[in-house]
Amino acid sequence: MCLPTTILIASGNPGKIVELRDLLATWEVGDMRSLADFPDVPEPVEDGATYSDNAAIKALSAARRTGLPALADDSGIEVDALDGRPGLFSARYGGPGLDDDGRVGHLLEELDGVPEAQRTARYRAVVVLAWPDGRTVEAPGTCEGRIACARSGTNGFGYDPVFIYRETGITFGDTRPEDKLHQDHRGRAIRALRYRVQAACAARGR
């Protein structure tokens, strides 16, 4: 279970694919592909009860259908004032038909009137690397911050224009992409995953 030389990014989200490609560049992967290279491979139904469940569903489905090691993540934003919502349902928040901008608008409406001190939130992700034979390694990543009262910045995707990273005091929408890779939940998870894959490799004596 050493670091694979070819990895399929099991996602159809363009922003996520770009971010994962940049993060995996440190793995020295010789060949990175995405589901766009396999138009006949459908994305599975994400009906798991946790981020880990959904990431594994996507990674294992892609690995088995393509015969390649596949990497998938599932992530969400958890807002304390909303009892952790939208969480697992972040990509479908506010109902069908909404795009990123619509979901951000819905979140801001729900938090209308909530004081700044009570707008704490976190991005959470789990990444899973799966092999065609069913083996998996996973790792989590979390990034703490709060929800802004209005959008700021055009970088990133999803809820980035309203997520203020605790360590910098600015939104991910205002953060340079190369800086975000070192700060956000997905970057933390990918770095942890690399160590876990290498540890599993060493334990197997390979």
C-alpha positions as CSV (number, residue, x, y, z in Angstrom):
1,M,0.0,0.0,0.0
2,C,2.8,2.4,-0.9
3,L,2.0,5.7,-2.6
4,P,0.5,4.9,-6.0
5,T,2.0,6.3,-9.2
6,T,-1.4,6.8,-10.8
7,I,-4.4,8.2,-8.9
8,L,-7.9,8.8,-10.1
9,I,-9.6,11.8,-8.4
10,A,-13.1,10.5,-7.9
11,S,-15.0,13.8,-8.2
12,G,-17.0,15.8,-10.7
13,N,-16.6,19.1,-8.8
14,P,-14.2,21.2,-10.9
15,G,-13.0,23.4,-8.0
16,K,-12.3,20.3,-5.8
17,I,-10.5,18.6,-8.7
18,V,-8.1,21.5,-9.1
19,E,-7.5,21.7,-5.4
20,L,-6.8,18.0,-5.0
21,R,-4.5,18.0,-8.1
22,D,-2.5,20.8,-6.5
23,L,-2.3,19.0,-3.1
24,L,-1.3,15.7,-4.7
25,A,1.5,17.3,-6.6
26,T,3.6,16.8,-3.4
27,W,3.1,13.1,-3.7
28,E,5.0,12.9,-7.0
29,V,2.2,11.1,-8.7
30,G,3.2,10.3,-12.3
31,D,-0.4,10.3,-13.7
32,M,-3.4,12.1,-12.2
33,R,-6.8,11.5,-13.7
34,S,-10.3,12.5,-12.8
35,L,-13.8,11.2,-13.6
36,A,-13.8,13.5,-16.7
37,D,-11.4,11.0,-18.2
38,F,-14.0,8.2,-17.7
39,P,-17.3,9.6,-18.9
40,D,-19.0,6.2,-18.7
41,V,-18.3,5.9,-15.0
42,P,-21.2,7.3,-13.0
43,E,-20.9,9.0,-9.7
44,P,-22.5,6.8,-7.0
45,V,-25.3,7.8,-4.7
46,E,-23.8,9.4,-1.5
47,D,-26.1,7.9,1.0
48,G,-23.7,7.3,3.9
49,A,-24.3,8.5,7.5
50,T,-20.9,10.1,7.8
51,Y,-18.2,12.0,5.8
52,S,-16.1,8.8,6.0
53,D,-18.9,6.7,4.6
54,N,-19.5,9.0,1.6
55,A,-15.8,9.4,0.8
56,A,-15.4,5.6,0.9
57,I,-18.5,5.0,-1.3
58,K,-17.0,7.4,-4.0
59,A,-13.4,6.1,-3.8
60,L,-14.3,2.4,-3.9
61,S,-16.8,2.8,-6.7
62,A,-14.3,4.6,-8.9
63,A,-11.5,2.2,-8.1
64,R,-13.5,-0.9,-8.9
65,R,-14.9,0.6,-12.1
66,T,-11.6,1.9,-13.5
67,G,-9.1,-0.5,-12.0
68,L,-7.1,2.5,-10.7
69,P,-6.3,3.7,-7.1
70,A,-9.0,6.3,-6.5
71,L,-9.0,9.3,-4.1
72,A,-12.3,10.8,-2.9
73,D,-13.3,13.2,-0.2
74,D,-16.5,14.2,1.5
75,S,-16.6,17.5,3.3
76,G,-18.9,20.0,4.8
77,I,-19.2,23.2,6.8
78,E,-20.6,22.9,10.4
79,V,-22.1,26.0,12.0
80,D,-22.4,26.0,15.8
81,A,-25.4,28.4,15.8
82,L,-27.2,26.0,13.5
83,D,-26.5,22.9,15.7
84,G,-23.8,21.8,13.2
85,R,-25.8,22.3,10.0
86,P,-25.5,22.0,7.1
87,G,-22.7,19.5,7.8
88,L,-23.0,16.3,5.7
89,F,-25.6,18.0,3.5
90,S,-23.6,21.1,2.7
91,A,-23.6,20.4,-1.1
92,R,-27.4,20.1,-1.1
93,Y,-28.1,22.8,1.5
94,G,-31.3,24.9,0.8
95,G,-32.8,22.4,-1.5
96,P,-32.3,21.2,-5.1
97,G,-31.4,23.6,-7.8
98,L,-29.2,25.9,-5.8
99,D,-25.6,26.6,-6.9
100,D,-22.8,27.7,-4.6
101,D,-23.9,31.3,-4.6
102,G,-27.5,30.2,-3.7
103,R,-26.3,28.0,-0.9
104,V,-24.1,30.7,0.6
105,G,-27.1,33.1,0.4
106,H,-29.3,30.6,2.2
107,L,-26.7,30.2,4.9
108,L,-26.4,34.0,5.4
109,E,-30.2,34.2,5.6
110,E,-30.3,31.6,8.3
111,L,-27.7,33.4,10.3
112,D,-29.3,36.8,9.9
113,G,-29.1,38.6,13.3
114,V,-26.7,36.1,14.9
115,P,-23.9,38.1,16.6
116,E,-20.3,37.7,15.3
117,A,-19.2,35.8,18.5
118,Q,-21.9,33.2,17.9
119,R,-21.0,32.6,14.2
120,T,-18.3,30.0,14.9
121,A,-17.9,27.3,12.4
122,R,-15.6,24.7,10.9
123,Y,-14.9,23.0,7.7
124,R,-14.5,19.3,8.0
125,A,-13.3,16.7,5.5
126,V,-12.4,13.0,5.3
127,V,-10.3,11.8,2.4
128,V,-10.2,8.1,1.3
129,L,-7.7,6.4,-1.0
130,A,-9.1,3.1,-2.3
131,W,-7.5,0.3,-4.4
132,P,-9.5,-1.9,-6.8
133,D,-9.1,-4.8,-4.5
134,G,-11.1,-3.0,-1.8
135,R,-8.3,-1.8,0.5
136,T,-8.7,1.7,1.8
137,V,-6.8,4.3,3.9
138,E,-8.5,7.4,5.2
139,A,-7.7,10.6,7.1
140,P,-9.7,13.5,8.5
141,G,-9.0,17.3,8.4
142,T,-10.6,20.2,10.2
143,C,-10.3,23.9,9.9
144,E,-11.8,26.3,12.5
145,G,-13.2,29.7,11.8
146,R,-16.5,31.7,11.7
147,I,-19.1,32.8,9.2
148,A,-18.9,36.3,7.9
149,C,-21.9,38.6,7.7
150,A,-21.4,39.1,3.9
151,R,-19.5,37.6,1.1
152,S,-15.9,38.6,0.5
153,G,-13.5,37.5,-2.2
154,T,-13.8,35.5,-5.4
155,N,-11.2,32.7,-4.8
156,G,-12.1,29.2,-3.9
157,F,-15.5,27.6,-4.2
158,G,-18.4,26.5,-2.0
159,Y,-18.7,28.5,1.2
160,D,-15.2,30.0,0.9
161,P,-16.5,33.6,0.4
162,V,-18.1,33.6,3.9
163,F,-15.8,31.3,5.8
164,I,-13.3,33.4,7.9
165,Y,-10.2,31.3,8.8
166,R,-9.4,31.7,12.5
167,E,-5.7,32.1,12.0
168,T,-5.8,34.8,9.4
169,G,-9.0,36.7,10.0
170,I,-9.9,36.7,6.3
171,T,-12.2,34.6,4.2
172,F,-11.0,31.8,2.0
173,G,-12.5,33.8,-0.8
174,D,-9.9,36.5,0.0
175,T,-7.1,33.9,0.5
176,R,-4.6,33.1,-2.3
177,P,-5.1,29.6,-3.6
178,E,-1.5,28.6,-2.8
179,D,-2.0,29.8,0.8
180,K,-5.3,28.0,1.2
181,L,-3.7,24.7,0.4
182,H,-1.7,24.9,3.6
183,Q,-4.6,26.1,5.7
184,D,-7.9,24.4,4.9
185,H,-9.5,21.1,5.9
186,R,-8.8,19.3,2.7
187,G,-5.1,20.1,2.7
188,R,-4.8,18.9,6.3
189,A,-6.6,15.7,5.4
190,I,-4.4,15.0,2.3
191,R,-1.2,15.6,4.3
192,A,-2.4,13.2,7.0
193,L,-3.4,10.6,4.4
194,R,0.1,10.6,2.9
195,Y,1.6,9.7,6.3
196,R,-1.0,7.0,6.9
197,V,-0.5,5.4,3.5
198,Q,3.3,5.4,4.1
199,A,2.8,3.9,7.6
200,A,0.6,1.2,6.2
201,C,3.2,0.5,3.6
202,A,6.0,0.2,6.2
203,A,3.9,-2.1,8.3
204,R,3.4,-4.4,5.4
205,G,7.2,-4.5,4.9
206,R,7.0,-3.1,1.3
